[in-house]
Amino acid sequence: MSAALWRTIPQLFPGKPTFTEADIPEQHGKVIIVTGGNAGLGYHLCKILYERGAKVYMLSRSQSKAEEAITKIKTEVTKSPGDLKYIHIDLADMTTIKPAVQAFAAQETKLDILFNNAGIGAAPDGSKTKQGFELLMGTNAIAPFLLTQLLLSYLQTAAKTAPKNCVRVVWTASPIIEDSYVPAGGLTVSHLESPHLSNFNNYALSKTANWYLASELAHRVQKDGIVSVVQNPGNLKTAVWDPAPWWIRKLMSITMHPPIYGAYTNLWAGVSENVTLEDGVQGKYVVPWGQWHSTPRKDLLDALKGEGEGGTGHAGKVWAWCEEKTRVWA
């Protein structure tokens, strides 16, 4: 059995969750953003956090779907000191990101947790964002990078008074990064400049980018007391795979789990006491349903390190590329 398969199987069949609603501490007074929170695991993430007393901002593309989800959550959760609000964003259109942050800033002065949850799993080969980025990379990684950069000052404000390790940015990866869809050595700037023709490769590379960005951010904001960590929420029964061919959906269904399990993984990364500043700096990787990856790919770990540290420096170069390419919308 290949090393990739040995790494992937525990993530596809991780057993029963051990960190659930019962383990989530009160979130009263916290301000939290969840992108793509109107469906799938994001819906459950918003519901649990709202139920525990947080003020949750659901950043989604569809106002009608988001408002429907908010109404449903508030109907099901009849007593909460928190609040749940919608802000429009479209991660396939960079021009919507700064207005979303401005809408948030008009209501809040701090941000305790940012869940970069939204993303897409499939698209026709050759698809692009409104600004011409490969669609999967643009939606899953480049746009969340810009959103995080624009929200950084609000995270820094929260960290000034919050308990240690409580202000966090949670990024989203996937078990597919264990596979050969991510070539030996990992994601490089050349993949960003000349996207792969394959939908699967581009998806895998976009999720690798999020690990890179989580690690790079962790080094940059450690001094501010902000935790930045990446997690694989698990292979879930959500609409993210709806655009994929039917036979792929059928094959993947064997390993799929309820969406709420993915929320548990996110919540472990976002609120568990087992996650610290140092974990993000070390490039640790959260896997289902809330535990550290025991055997991540060495070449990807090497990509997180600079050349002076014995690594390849790919993560830093991808960060710099994203910074340059998104500056016009900052």
HELIX and SHEET records of a PDB file:
HELIX    1   1 ALA A    3  LEU A   12  1                                  10    
HELIX    2   2 GLU A   21  ASP A   23  5                                   3    
HELIX    3   3 GLY A   40  GLU A   51  1                                  12    
HELIX    4   4 GLN A   63  GLU A   76  1                                  14    
HELIX    5   5 MET A   94  THR A   96  5                                   3    
HELIX    6   6 ILE A   97  ALA A  105  1                                   9    
HELIX    7   7 LEU A  135  MET A  137  1                                   3    
HELIX    8   8 GLY A  138  ILE A  142  3                                   5    
HELIX    9   9 ALA A  143  THR A  161  1                                  19    
HELIX   10  10 PRO A  175  GLU A  178  5                                   4    
HELIX   11  11 VAL A  189  GLU A  193  1                                   5    
HELIX   12  12 ASN A  199  VAL A  221  1                                  23    
HELIX   13  13 GLN A  222  ASP A  224  5                                   3    
HELIX   14  14 ALA A  239  TRP A  241  5                                   3    
HELIX   15  15 TRP A  246  MET A  252  1                                   7    
HELIX   16  16 SER A  253  THR A  255  5                                   3    
HELIX   17  17 PRO A  259  VAL A  271  1                                  13    
HELIX   18  18 LEU A  277  VAL A  281  1                                   5    
HELIX   19  19 LYS A  298  LEU A  304  1                                   7    
HELIX   20  20 GLU A  307  GLU A  309  5                                   3    
HELIX   21  21 HIS A  314  THR A  326  1                                  13    
HELIX   22  22 ARG A  327  TRP A  329  5                                   3    
SHEET    1   A 8 ASP A  83  HIS A  88  0                                        
SHEET    2   A 8 LYS A  55  SER A  60  1                                        
SHEET    3   A 8 VAL A  31  THR A  35  1                                        
SHEET    4   A 8 ILE A 113  PHE A 115  1                                        
SHEET    5   A 8 VAL A 167  THR A 172  1                                        
SHEET    6   A 8 ILE A 226  GLN A 231  1                                        
SHEET    7   A 8 TYR A 285  VAL A 287  1                                        
SHEET    8   A 8 GLN A 291  TRP A 292 -1                                        
END                                                                             
